[in-house]
Every structure is written in C-alpha cells, then in structure tokens.
Amino acid sequence: MWLVALAMLIAPALWLFGPTEAVTTRLPGVAEWRAGGLPDPATPPAAIAAFFAALTPHEATELARRHPDLVGNLDGAPLALRYAANRSSPGRQILALDRRGDGRIAEVLGDLTSAGRVVILIPGVDTTLANFDTGLGGVERRAPAWQARQLHRQVAGDTAVIAWLGYDPPEGIRRAALREDRAASGALALERFVAGLVARRPDQTIMLVGHSYGSIVAGRAAAHLPAQVTDIVALGSPGMGVANRAELGGTARFWAGAAPDDWTRKLPGLRIFGLGHGRLPIDPAFGALPFPAGDLTGHDGYFATGTSALRALAQLATSRSGEIARNASAVASSAGNWTTSRSPVSPGSCMIS
C-alpha cells in the first residue's frame, strides 16, 4: 500500500514539474507535398527560398495552387504566393493560416517587401484564431489584429507590423501557463519565421514585442535569433524563465515594462523544476532596459491610443539607432525615469534607463 501511496504522490509532481519539452509543429499537407518529391518542409527557410527562386513563375504558382495549406505556411516561400495561398481578403495580407486546433495565423500590415524595419507582435495566453480579430471575451484591446493596427498607424511607411500567432498559447492560467513547454515550442516556430524573413531580406532589421506569455516565447528564442533582430520588448511579462538578461543570450537590446496595476507584478518570481517563470524582467536586478508603462491601466492596455507604451513602441520601431526620444513620454517608466544612458548589450546605442 505504501508503494501505491508513494506513486499517487509522485505522479502529480511529475505532471507539474520536470524539464521543459519543445515540440516542432508539423505543417498541414506535408504528406501530399512529400509524395510529389518536393523538398522537406523542415529544410531551413533559406533553402526553401532558393528552391522557389529556381522555379518559373508558373511552376511556383502551380505549387501554391496544388498545396495551398503548406505553401501558405512555409517559411522561405515567396510572400505573394503565401498571401494567395491563404486567400487573403481585400485589404488584408495573411502570411500564415492554419485552422487546425485553436488555429495559427500571421497578418502583415504594411509592405513587407520594401520595409526596412519589421515589428513582430507575439500574443499570450488564451489567444486563438477565433479571437485574433475580436479579442478574448470580445475585448478589442486584447485582439492581436487590433494591436497591430494600432501600432502600424503610428509608424513610418517603411515599417511593417506583423501580428504573429504562430504558436499554441496556453488555455487559461493552468498548468500549461505555469510551465514553458508551449513557449519553447513557440520559440522554435518563431526562429523559423524570422529566418524566413531574413532569407528574403537580409538587410531588414526586426523588433519583437512579446505580451505576457508571448514574452517568454521571444525570450526563449533570443539566443537563436540572427543579428537582424535588434530589439526585444517584454510587456506585462510573468517572467522569462531565467534570472537575468545575460542568461537569455543573443545580441538584441532587451526592454521590459509593466503597468502599475498589471497583475503580473504580483507574481512571486520563482521557478522550481520547470514550474514558474522566474524573476520578473521589470526587476532592476534582471538587467533589462526599462520601457515606459507608468500611465497604463491593467494587463491589456499597452497598445491603447495615447499611451506612453504605444508611443515608445512606435519610436523604437522607427529608430535605426535604438533610441527613444526623451519627449516620448513625460510619464515615468515602470523601472525609472526617462534619462539617456548606454545599453549594456550594445555600447554604442543611446538608451533609456
């Protein structure tokens, strides 16, 4: 009986704790694609781009016609083909669309072909294809599509914004949200997505903005992102799974901010055997550059019109030197006042601390 009792105690512990496991998402339509003798979709995006570059326009279009679900989600494939394969409606550019399960989608605002700067927004818990446009519970400010439009209205014409739901966020504040398995899987997808952008335009610079659990996705990808990713911003982050910025790795400047009443501020900052997300990145000991959020309310107000966070996101998105102007906001940030300093990651850049 004592063995049974011990097993009953160990089983829940193993379910809650343990090493983080990442799973690579299998694209839709792979079997049919491979049956035609076509390249492995898991091939690096640069190789996928080279494959399509060797095709005639007719051959590429025919592939997209026969395999729309795969081509529409294939990092490295030409933008126009992916838009067409995903049957983008007038006025919308859908770069990825997978209706399986809770769904995945990536929408582009702006001209990704000519843009010199790209901003990728990564949403958090409970975001699905069904509420991508409307927001969780019908609350517009929670909708990735709305957030992307808000930011795109504020940026220059040579900046594109992508609302990227390229992973499966946790459902509710339960086990999956307390662990980082979903984030680790999302990081793999994010790395491929970024690699696809870089393969097409190595001269573009990229900025990642992770909200809530989405910040963990960006953080777990940081060490494997190319130098074109210059900035990572964590908004309302529950923690990054590490004790400090240095442990994330990578060369991007790292920023963090949280509204004064954001519930994530109340989290204990612990990580025990894979459970929890560790020190909050707004903690000065973490080493992130402070991002303005002192005038915000709640966990979902970072893209609201007129807020310091939205203005600072727009300025950082359009800055080529990584500078946010002193007059971006008169409001104190979540971790200090607006002053000019040097980034510990990129010593030649003008920063805020």
C-alpha positions in Angstrom: 0.0 0.0 0.0 2.8 2.4 0.7 4.1 1.9 -2.8 0.6 2.9 -4.1 0.6 5.9 -1.9 4.0 7.0 -3.0 3.0 6.6 -6.6 0.0 8.7 -6.0 2.2 11.5 -4.7 4.9 11.2 -7.4 2.5 11.2 -10.4 1.1 14.7 -9.8 4.6 16.0 -9.1 5.9 14.6 -12.4 2.9 16.1 -14.2 3.7 19.6 -12.7 7.4 19.6 -12.6 10.2 18.3 -14.9 12.2 19.5 -17.8 10.7 21.8 -20.4 9.8 20.0 -23.7 9.6 21.7 -27.1 7.6 20.2 -29.9 8.0 21.2 -33.6 4.7 21.9 -35.3 4.1 19.8 -38.4 2.8 21.9 -41.3 -0.6 20.9 -42.8 -0.5 19.0 -46.1 3.1 17.6 -45.6 2.2 14.1 -46.8 0.8 15.3 -50.1 3.8 17.6 -50.6 6.4 15.0 -49.9 4.6 12.5 -52.1 5.3 14.8 -55.0 9.1 14.6 -54.4 9.3 18.1 -53.2 11.8 19.4 -50.6 11.3 18.6 -46.9 9.3 21.5 -45.4 11.7 21.3 -42.3 14.5 22.4 -44.6 16.0 25.8 -43.4 14.0 28.7 -44.8 17.0 29.9 -46.8 17.0 26.6 -48.7 13.2 26.9 -49.3 13.7 30.4 -50.7 16.4 29.1 -53.0 14.1 26.3 -54.2 11.4 28.7 -55.1 13.8 31.1 -56.7 14.8 28.3 -59.2 11.2 27.8 -60.3 9.5 29.6 -63.1 6.6 31.9 -62.0 4.1 29.4 -63.5 5.7 26.4 -61.6 5.6 28.3 -58.3 2.0 29.4 -58.8 1.0 25.8 -59.7 2.7 24.5 -56.5 0.7 27.0 -54.4 -2.5 26.1 -56.2 -1.9 22.3 -55.5 -0.6 22.7 -52.0 -2.2 25.9 -50.6 -2.2 24.8 -46.9 1.5 24.0 -46.9 2.8 26.9 -49.1 0.7 29.3 -47.2 2.6 28.4 -44.0 6.0 27.7 -45.5 8.7 30.0 -44.2 11.0 31.0 -47.0 8.3 30.8 -49.7 7.6 34.0 -51.7 5.3 36.5 -49.9 2.9 36.8 -52.9 2.5 33.0 -53.0 1.7 32.8 -49.3 -0.8 35.6 -49.4 -2.5 34.0 -52.4 -2.4 30.5 -50.8 -4.0 31.9 -47.7 -6.7 33.6 -49.8 -6.1 36.9 -48.2 -9.2 39.0 -48.4 -9.1 42.6 -49.9 -7.1 44.9 -47.7 -5.6 42.0 -45.6 -2.2 40.2 -46.0 -2.3 36.8 -44.3 1.2 35.3 -44.2 0.2 32.1 -42.4 -3.1 30.4 -41.7 -3.6 27.0 -40.1 -7.2 26.2 -38.9 -6.3 23.0 -37.0 -6.9 23.0 -33.3 -7.0 26.5 -31.8 -5.5 27.8 -35.1 -2.5 29.8 -36.1 -2.3 33.0 -38.2 0.1 35.8 -39.1 -1.1 39.0 -40.6 1.1 41.7 -42.2 0.3 45.4 -42.1 2.4 47.5 -44.5 4.6 46.5 -47.4 6.8 43.7 -46.1 8.6 43.6 -49.5 10.0 47.1 -49.2 10.0 47.7 -45.4 13.4 48.3 -43.9 12.1 47.6 -40.4 9.7 44.8 -39.2 7.9 44.6 -35.9 6.5 41.2 -34.8 3.9 41.2 -32.1 3.6 37.9 -30.1 0.4 37.5 -28.0 -0.1 35.5 -24.8 -2.5 33.1 -23.0 -5.9 32.3 -24.5 -5.2 33.9 -27.9 -6.7 31.8 -30.7 -7.6 32.1 -34.3 -11.2 32.6 -33.3 -10.4 35.7 -31.2 -7.5 37.0 -33.3 -9.7 39.8 -34.7 -12.1 40.3 -31.8 -10.0 39.8 -28.7 -10.6 37.4 -25.8 -14.1 37.8 -24.4 -14.8 40.3 -27.2 -12.5 42.9 -25.7 -10.9 44.7 -28.6 -7.7 45.8 -26.9 -6.9 42.1 -26.4 -7.0 41.3 -30.2 -3.6 40.9 -31.9 -5.1 42.2 -35.2 -6.3 45.4 -33.4 -3.0 45.8 -31.6 -1.1 45.6 -34.8 -3.3 48.2 -36.5 -2.8 50.5 -33.5 1.0 50.3 -33.8 1.0 50.4 -37.6 -0.9 53.7 -37.6 2.0 55.2 -35.5 5.0 54.1 -37.6 6.7 55.3 -40.7 5.8 54.0 -44.2 8.9 51.8 -44.4 8.0 49.8 -41.2 5.8 46.7 -41.4 4.0 45.2 -38.4 3.1 41.5 -38.1 0.6 40.1 -35.7 2.1 36.7 -35.2 0.0 33.9 -33.7 2.4 31.2 -34.9 2.2 29.0 -31.8 -0.4 27.5 -29.5 -0.7 29.6 -26.3 -1.9 28.1 -23.1 -5.6 28.0 -22.3 -6.3 29.8 -19.1 -4.0 30.1 -16.1 -3.5 26.4 -15.6 -0.6 24.0 -15.8 0.5 25.0 -19.4 0.6 28.7 -18.4 2.7 27.9 -15.4 5.3 26.0 -17.4 7.2 26.9 -20.6 6.6 23.9 -22.9 4.3 25.9 -25.1 6.7 28.8 -25.1 9.6 26.5 -26.1 7.6 25.1 -29.0 6.6 28.6 -30.0 10.2 29.8 -29.9 11.1 27.1 -32.5 8.4 28.4 -34.7 9.4 32.0 -34.2 13.0 31.2 -35.0 11.9 29.7 -38.4 9.6 32.6 -39.1 12.3 35.1 -38.5 14.8 33.0 -40.6 12.3 33.2 -43.4 12.2 37.0 -43.3 16.0 37.2 -43.1 16.4 34.8 -46.1 14.2 37.1 -48.2 15.6 40.4 -47.0 18.9 40.2 -45.0 19.0 44.0 -44.9 15.8 44.3 -42.8 16.0 44.9 -39.1 13.5 43.2 -36.8 11.9 44.1 -33.5 10.0 41.6 -31.3 7.2 42.6 -28.9 6.0 39.9 -26.6 3.0 40.5 -24.4 2.5 38.4 -21.3 3.2 34.7 -22.1 4.3 35.8 -25.6 7.3 37.5 -24.0 8.5 34.1 -22.8 8.4 32.9 -26.4 10.6 35.8 -27.5 12.9 35.2 -24.6 13.4 31.5 -25.3 14.2 32.3 -29.0 16.6 35.1 -28.2 19.8 33.1 -28.2 19.0 31.6 -31.6 17.9 34.8 -33.4 20.1 36.5 -36.1 21.7 39.9 -35.6 18.9 41.5 -37.7 16.8 41.2 -34.5 17.9 44.4 -32.8 15.3 44.8 -30.0 13.1 42.6 -27.9 10.3 44.2 -25.8 8.5 42.4 -23.0 5.2 43.9 -21.9 3.4 42.6 -18.8 5.7 39.6 -18.7 5.2 37.0 -16.0 9.0 36.2 -16.1 11.4 34.9 -18.7 12.4 31.6 -17.1 15.9 33.0 -16.3 17.4 35.1 -13.5 18.8 37.9 -15.7 19.2 39.3 -19.2 22.6 37.7 -19.8 21.1 34.2 -19.4 18.7 34.8 -22.3 21.7 35.1 -24.7 21.6 36.8 -28.1 22.7 40.3 -29.1 19.3 42.1 -29.2 18.6 45.0 -26.8 16.1 43.9 -24.2 13.4 46.1 -22.8 10.7 45.4 -20.2 7.7 47.3 -18.8 4.5 46.7 -16.9 1.6 48.9 -16.0 1.5 49.9 -12.3 -1.6 47.6 -11.7 -0.7 44.8 -14.1 -1.4 41.6 -12.2 1.9 40.1 -13.3 3.6 42.4 -10.8 2.2 40.3 -8.0 3.8 37.0 -9.2 6.5 35.6 -6.9 9.3 35.5 -9.4 10.1 31.8 -8.7 11.0 28.9 -11.0 11.2 25.4 -9.4 12.0 22.4 -11.6 10.3 23.8 -14.7 7.3 25.4 -12.8 7.0 29.2 -12.8 8.9 31.8 -14.8 11.4 33.2 -12.5 12.4 36.8 -11.8 10.2 39.5 -13.4 12.1 41.3 -16.2 10.9 44.7 -14.7 13.0 43.9 -11.6 16.2 46.1 -11.9 18.2 43.1 -11.0 17.2 41.4 -14.2 19.1 43.9 -16.3 16.5 44.9 -18.9 16.2 48.4 -20.2 13.1 50.0 -18.7 10.2 50.5 -21.0 7.6 53.2 -20.2 4.3 52.0 -18.8 3.6 54.3 -15.9 0.4 55.7 -17.4 -1.3 52.4 -18.3 -4.1 50.5 -16.6 -4.4 46.7 -16.4 -2.7 43.9 -18.3 -4.1 44.7 -21.8 -3.6 48.4 -22.2 -0.2 48.6 -23.8 -1.5 49.4 -27.3 -4.2 51.9 -26.3 -4.2 55.3 -28.1 -2.1 58.0 -26.5 -0.3 55.8 -24.0 3.4 56.1 -23.4 4.0 52.5 -24.3 2.4 52.8 -27.8 4.4 56.0 -28.5 7.6 54.4 -27.3 6.9 51.2 -29.4 6.4 53.4 -32.4 9.6 55.4 -31.8 11.7 52.3 -31.2 10.2 50.7 -34.3 11.2 53.6 -36.5 14.5 54.3 -34.9 17.6 52.9 -36.6 19.9 53.6 -33.7 17.8 52.0 -31.0 17.0 55.4 -29.4 13.7 56.5 -27.9 13.4 60.3 -27.7 13.3 61.9 -24.3 10.0 63.5 -25.1 8.4 60.1 -25.9 6.5 60.5 -22.7 6.5 62.7 -19.6 5.4 59.7 -17.6 7.9 57.8 -15.6 8.6 54.2 -16.8 8.0 51.2 -14.7 11.6 51.0 -13.6 12.9 54.5 -13.6 12.6 58.0 -15.1 13.4 59.0 -18.7 17.2 59.6 -18.9 19.8 58.8 -21.5 22.3 56.1 -21.0 24.2 53.4 -22.9 22.9 49.9 -23.4 25.0 47.2 -21.7 24.4 45.0 -24.7 25.1 47.4 -27.5 27.5 50.1 -26.0 27.2 52.4 -29.0 23.4 52.8 -28.8 21.5 55.5 -27.0 19.1 54.0 -24.4 16.7 54.9 -21.6 17.1 53.8 -18.0 
